[in-house]
Amino acid sequence: MTTGTKPRLDHAHVAALLRGMLRIRRFEAKCAELYTQEKIRGFLHLYDGEEAIAVGVMAALEERDRVVATYREHGHALARGVSMQSALAEMYGKATGCSGGRGGSMHLFDAETNFYGGNAIVGGGIPLAAGLALGDKMQGEARVTVCFFGDGAVAEGEFHETMNLAALWALPVLFVCENNRYAMGTAIERHQANPDLAARAAGYGMPAEAVDGMDVVAVEAAARRAVAAIRAEAHPRFLECLTYRFRAHSMFDAGLYRDKAEVREWRERDPVPRFRDWLVTNNLLHDEEIAAIEAEIEQEVANAAASAEQAPWEPVEDLERHVMAETRPPPPAAAEPVGETVETTYREAVKAAITDAMIRDERVFLMGEDVGAYGGTYAVTKGLMAEFGPDRIRDTPLSEAAFTGAGIGAAMVGMRPIVEIMTVNFSLLALDQILNTAATIRHMSGGQFGAPLVIRMATGAGRQLAAQHSHSLEGWYAHIPGLRVLAPATLEDARGMLWTALQEPDPVLIFEHVLLYNMAGRLAVDAGPVEIDRAAVRRAGRDLTLVTYGGSLPKTLAAAERLAEDGIEAEVIDLRVLRPLDDETILGSVARTRRAVVVDEGWRTGSLAAEIAARIGEAAFWSLDAPVGRVCSAEVPVPYPKHLEDAALPTVDAIVAASRATMGRG
């Protein structure tokens, strides 16, 4: 590998550059052929014409550096050192693929080469790259993360959010925009008000350079300058590579939006023959050497195709592998009861949990909007900035997608982030990162990468915040494989769930109901971690099972006391864990009581209550003496006036009425 800020165009290096581009070109030609034979399926986005960028940029990197690519990432993967054999097997979907066959063409991952995969979401990998760099910076790792994306991504909010965050925090990232002049079929003149994409960086105080992306030497030289500057200055850089894809957006695309003369004009600048001819003209390589390289590549491609054909499929029995980690830490040992307790609140219990985690593990840090001096919207983290400093209590811009993605990336490289999203409705701005990265990265990478972070958010209604700040969306997240979803409803759980969650190898979402923050009670002074696998029976009973969670627990317990006055002894189950649900505890209770009502602040249609009722019906139908009842929020956006808000939410009266109806006493 050459060193310094300029390429050394000696014989070995120029041969390696040409070989790198020829390998990509021939590999992709084979992929196109295999696609027409239906050996490769799904979307296939080819890199034909852009090879100089991947090869030139990778030549400027060291093995320790990290790479985040796009869905057009075959060239990036091969140039980075991912074996052609494992890449092609992945595109077949075979078990020997670099992602175990789980990712396919758009999701090539390879931990050995620090290749963090392609991303099918335009711009979706940009926050992840910032997070990898953040994790490295916080751990004192001298690495650079390179993030590739196309010109279309520059219009995405995740791009702008992350550019700001990277510049603000001086993250060691090289943003490489492969400007191929088309976002799918839309020409850049029609999707960018200013087609000078390098100029975007100036708005974030980020040095930028535009380079001829059809010239591998020019790309390498620019990449070397940028990488050297990032290592020296610890500040991000932006590199715009002006290029052109000769093929259509994907193999599904007829490419009718481009003029044939335009394609011919760009083909005259084809980076592969352009470099090859320059080498021959300047006697840096000879025709017979090039022929030998081409023959070697032809054989490599043929061997990769033969290997992919013969490679085994993953057994159907392994379908559920790599959704969650195969090994987990043991649950915390139950603490011995102590006599000494202290009066506290749910808010203070959460704060104590965060403080304890920060003290125990230097990898733990908290970030989110206004979490520093302001202490967050609900004052949970007030004072922690003074105790732990701005590096570990990080105030972020208003950019949920960027800082959530950054938390995911930091977790992937060894940190243990706690990401605070101010309210659950704001989490929708980060849904791409939660759903498409945190929940899927282990599966798509065939188990190579996980995202062990905790995302906390306030949820629920009852404070007259009207329709946009009163959602109960935890049931939506409980729908997503790859996540663990918690809803602490007691002081003990508010204090103890966080530390246990931080030990998990997979992402954990914690939903804290807004009406619980002021809930007061006594808590053991040495309260510690609690297990996060099982529901809890909060009140024993024989006649009826009431299943609930979060902010509805106090109402449900109050309803149970009212029912007891009528001689109905209700057992109250606090789910605590919304994904995975503890079927054993729920069904065990229903087997005893033979009746159930589910209380859920989510809307009735498609609710978590509907899922629980279905499970009870499937597994305990013949044990039931009555249909499963449900008490949910009314099918309206939560109103602002107090009397209408109260009417829209589950109430003690509604729970009592549903319970009596289930008992046949309505």
C-alpha positions, 0 to 999 in steps of 0.5 A: 500500500502506498503512503502519504498524500500523493499516490506513488505510481510505481509498477505494483501500485498502478497494476493494483489500481487497474486490477481493482477496476477490472475486477469490479467491471468483470464481476458486475458483468457476470452479475448482470448475466446471472440476473437474466438467468434468475440466479440473482434476484431482487434489485440489482444496482450495478456500479459500471462506470464508477469503479475509479471511485471505489478503487481510488478511495480504498487505496487511501485507507488503512485496514483499521478504517471503516467503510459504509456503502450504498445499495450499489456497493459491489464495487466498494466491497471488492475494492475493500477486500471482501472476497469475490467468492463470498460476495457472489455467494451472498448475491445468490443468497447462499449460506457461504455469502459474506452476510450468510445469505441474509442480505443479498445484493444490497446488504454486503457486510464483512466484519473482517475488512471493517465493511459495514455494509450497503444500505437499501435506504437512500442516505440511511447509512450516513448517520451510521457512519457518523456513529462509527466515527463517534464511537472511535473518537470517544474510545481514542481510536485513530480511525477514519470512517468513509461513507459512500452515497449518491447524489440523490441522498443529498436531498435527504434530511438524514444527510443534512442532519448528519453533516451538521452533527459530524461537523459540530462534534468534529467526527473523523468521517470522509463523506464521499458523494458519488455524483452520477447525475441521476437519482434513479431516473431524475436528472440532477438539474431536476432534483437539486436547486444547486447542482454543485454538491460540494458547496453543501459542505460549506454550509456546515463549515466542512472542507470539500473538494470536487474531483473527476470521478472517472480518473482513478489517480485523481480520486486517490489523490483527493482521497489521500488529501482528505484522509490525511487532513481528517487524521491530522485535524480530527474534522470531517471532509466532503469529497464529490466525485463526478461520475456516471453510471453506464447502466440504468439505475437497476436491472429493473430499469429500462433507462429510457430517461437518458439520451443515448448520445449522453451515454455515448459521450460519457462512455468516451470517459470510461475510467477503465480503458482510460487508465489502461490506455494511459498506462500503456502509453506511458510504458507503466504496464504492457499489453501482455501484463494487462492480458495476464491480469484480465485472464486472472480475473476471468478465472477468479470470476468463473471460480466465484460463480462455480462456488456460488452454484455449489454452495449450500442454502441455509437450512429452513430450520435456521430461519429465526437465526440472527434476529437476536443474539444467540447468547445473552448475559444471565439475568441479574441475581435477585437482590436480598430485601433490605430494610432501609428505603428512601422516598423517591419518584419515578423521575428520580429512579430513572435518573439514579439508573442513568447515574449508576450506569455511567459510574459502572461503565465508562462506555455508557453515555447519554445523548439527546435533545436538551439532556444537558443543562436543561435536563430533558423535557421531563427533567430526568437528567438535570444535573448530570452534565455537571457530574459527567461532562459534555462528552458523556452527556451530549446535547444534540441538535434537533435531529432525531434521525442523525443522533439515533443513527449515531447511537447505533453506529457507536454501539456497533464499535463498542460504546453503550449509548443511551439515546433519549428521544424527547417524546414518542412521536418524535421517534417517528423521525428516527424510525428509519434508523430504528427499524431499518438499521438497529432492528435489522443489522444483526440479521442482514449481516448474518450475525456479524454486527449487533447494535447494543444500545438503549433508546429511551422515550416518553410516551402516553397522554394525560397532560393535555398536550393534544394530538401530536404529543400524546401518542402511545406507539409502543405497540408499533415498536413491539411489532418489530423483530430485532428489538426488545421493548420495555415499559417500566411501570414501578419505581423498582423497574424504572431504577433497575431495567436500564442497567440490565438493558445495557448488558443486552447485545441487541437494541432495547427500547424503554418507554416511560409514561409521562404520568409516571414521572411524578409518581412517588413511593419508597424504594430500597436504597440499594435497589439494583438491576432487575430482569427484563424477561418476564411479566410480573403479577402485581396483584393476585386474584382468582376470578379475572386476569387484567393484563396491562403495562406502563401508565395504565398499571395504576388505573388497573390496580385501582380498578381491581380494588373497586372490583374487590368491593364487589367480590371480584378478585382480579389478578393484575399482570404488569407486562413490563416487557412488550417484546418478547411477550411473556406468554407463560405468565399471561396464559398461566394466569388465564388458566387459573381465572378463565377470564381476561381483560387487556388494558392498553392505552394504544388505539384499539385497532391493531393494538398490542391488546389485540395481539394479546387477546389473539394469543390467549384465544389461540392458546387458551380458548378451551379454558376461557369462560368468556371472550377476552375483553379489551379497554383501549383508547378511543379511535380519535387523535387525543384531544386537548380539552381535559374532559375530552382527553379523559374520555378518550383514554382508558379509565378506571370506570371503563376497566371496571365496566369491561371486567364486570361484563366479562364476569357476566355482571354488566 
